[in-house]
Amino acid sequence: MIRDKNRINQMKDACIKGALDRFDKSSNKKETMEQFKQRIKTVFDNYCSAPVYIIVLTDNNSMYPDYNHWDGPLAAGYLMLAARALGYGTVFITDAIPASVTKEVFNIPDTYTRVCITPVGIPDQWPETPPKKRLEEFISYEIF
């Protein structure tokens, strides 16, 4: 669990730098560097505004490392459900904050694989709850 604002800012700065480097190398530019820089700064100001971040990791040296493929995301999902039940918002972040950034900024050893990083906080506003679907809309019986 990360609460240190300086470390969170280090993560944000590394993400912005990485995005700017990728933009600089890209040949498909629909905006100027300055426009992109402003947009990406806004994106990461939002992504990095939570007071707490949890990095969900799996241990490559666990007794059954092949299970990590399922157990890690399942643990992250339960964490997010529990946070929501307590009134907090979360999001399952994988590529917006690259694993390489979290590994470098938080000194994560090679024996761990990052599943995701999730901010935990109280959102400025909650999204509207979509209408519930009827069971028949997403369940198929005897399709084989």
C-alpha positions as semicolon CSV with decimal commas, in nm:
position;residue;x (nm);y (nm);z (nm)
1;M;0,000;0,000;0,000
2;I;0,144;0,336;-0,103
3;R;0,042;0,655;0,074
4;D;0,359;0,863;0,037
5;K;0,265;1,155;-0,191
6;N;0,630;1,197;-0,299
7;R;0,642;0,837;-0,426
8;I;0,304;0,879;-0,597
9;N;0,438;1,193;-0,768
10;Q;0,751;1,001;-0,875
11;M;0,522;0,743;-1,033
12;K;0,320;1,016;-1,207
13;D;0,634;1,189;-1,339
14;A;0,771;0,859;-1,473
15;C;0,439;0,786;-1,648
16;I;0,433;1,132;-1,807
17;K;0,796;1,098;-1,919
18;G;0,723;0,757;-2,073
19;A;0,418;0,891;-2,257
20;L;0,615;1,188;-2,390
21;D;0,897;0,958;-2,506
22;R;0,646;0,736;-2,691
23;F;0,481;1,043;-2,848
24;D;0,819;1,177;-2,961
25;K;0,897;0,845;-3,137
26;S;0,552;0,817;-3,294
27;S;0,499;0,908;-3,657
28;N;0,119;0,936;-3,627
29;K;0,082;1,278;-3,463
30;K;-0,263;1,433;-3,456
31;E;-0,165;1,700;-3,206
32;T;0,142;1,905;-3,124
33;M;0,384;1,801;-2,853
34;E;0,257;2,087;-2,636
35;Q;-0,108;1,980;-2,680
36;F;-0,018;1,620;-2,602
37;K;0,188;1,724;-2,300
38;Q;-0,103;1,923;-2,155
39;R;-0,350;1,641;-2,221
40;I;-0,129;1,371;-2,074
41;K;-0,054;1,583;-1,768
42;T;-0,428;1,618;-1,705
43;V;-0,476;1,243;-1,749
44;F;-0,206;1,157;-1,496
45;D;-0,310;1,432;-1,255
46;N;-0,642;1,246;-1,242
47;Y;-0,493;0,895;-1,231
48;C;-0,255;0,995;-0,952
49;S;-0,498;1,194;-0,735
50;A;-0,601;0,915;-0,496
51;P;-0,459;0,915;-0,143
52;V;-0,373;0,542;-0,154
53;Y;-0,250;0,299;-0,418
54;I;-0,234;-0,077;-0,385
55;I;-0,003;-0,274;-0,611
56;V;-0,133;-0,629;-0,646
57;L;0,158;-0,871;-0,696
58;T;0,199;-1,243;-0,737
59;D;0,504;-1,435;-0,615
60;N;0,682;-1,619;-0,894
61;N;0,834;-1,850;-0,630
62;S;0,501;-1,955;-0,480
63;M;0,424;-2,324;-0,437
64;Y;0,196;-2,321;-0,743
65;P;0,316;-2,030;-0,961
66;D;0,094;-2,135;-1,254
67;Y;-0,211;-2,053;-1,039
68;N;-0,093;-1,692;-1,010
69;H;-0,246;-1,628;-1,351
70;W;-0,591;-1,673;-1,193
71;D;-0,532;-1,602;-0,825
72;G;-0,380;-1,255;-0,869
73;P;-0,667;-1,102;-1,068
74;L;-0,919;-1,275;-0,841
75;A;-0,753;-1,118;-0,535
76;A;-0,756;-0,777;-0,707
77;G;-1,126;-0,818;-0,785
78;Y;-1,210;-0,904;-0,425
79;L;-1,004;-0,609;-0,306
80;M;-1,198;-0,378;-0,535
81;L;-1,537;-0,521;-0,431
82;A;-1,447;-0,481;-0,063
83;A;-1,332;-0,123;-0,119
84;R;-1,659;-0,039;-0,298
85;A;-1,862;-0,197;-0,018
86;L;-1,682;0,037;0,223
87;G;-1,761;0,341;0,008
88;Y;-1,435;0,374;-0,186
89;G;-1,373;0,386;-0,557
90;T;-1,106;0,185;-0,738
91;V;-1,001;0,095;-1,089
92;F;-0,798;-0,197;-1,227
93;I;-0,500;-0,025;-1,394
94;T;-0,260;-0,224;-1,607
95;D;-0,126;-0,025;-1,900
96;A;-0,189;0,341;-1,809
97;I;0,062;0,302;-1,526
98;P;0,309;0,050;-1,672
99;A;0,444;-0,236;-1,462
100;S;0,795;-0,116;-1,544
101;V;0,719;0,218;-1,376
102;T;0,585;0,062;-1,056
103;K;0,876;-0,182;-1,050
104;E;1,131;0,098;-1,078
105;V;0,967;0,357;-0,851
106;F;0,874;0,112;-0,575
107;N;1,179;-0,118;-0,608
108;I;0,977;-0,435;-0,670
109;P;1,204;-0,742;-0,692
110;D;1,205;-0,960;-1,006
111;T;1,051;-1,247;-0,808
112;Y;0,713;-1,069;-0,825
113;T;0,478;-1,007;-1,116
114;R;0,244;-0,713;-1,105
115;V;-0,121;-0,793;-1,166
116;C;-0,241;-0,434;-1,146
117;I;-0,219;-0,115;-0,949
118;T;-0,538;0,028;-0,807
119;P;-0,600;0,370;-0,656
120;V;-0,831;0,372;-0,356
121;G;-1,022;0,687;-0,267
122;I;-1,356;0,860;-0,263
123;P;-1,444;0,975;-0,616
124;D;-1,557;1,329;-0,689
125;Q;-1,875;1,170;-0,824
126;W;-2,002;0,817;-0,875
127;P;-2,107;0,700;-1,219
128;E;-2,474;0,633;-1,274
129;T;-2,580;0,275;-1,211
130;P;-2,680;0,116;-1,541
131;P;-3,012;-0,068;-1,561
132;K;-2,990;-0,437;-1,475
133;K;-3,009;-0,685;-1,759
134;R;-3,244;-0,977;-1,747
135;L;-3,070;-1,310;-1,690
136;E;-3,178;-1,435;-2,032
137;E;-2,981;-1,157;-2,199
138;F;-2,642;-1,294;-2,103
139;I;-2,683;-1,664;-2,016
140;S;-2,681;-1,935;-2,282
141;Y;-2,798;-2,287;-2,212
142;E;-2,669;-2,598;-2,388
143;I;-2,474;-2,419;-2,659
144;F;-2,249;-2,718;-2,735
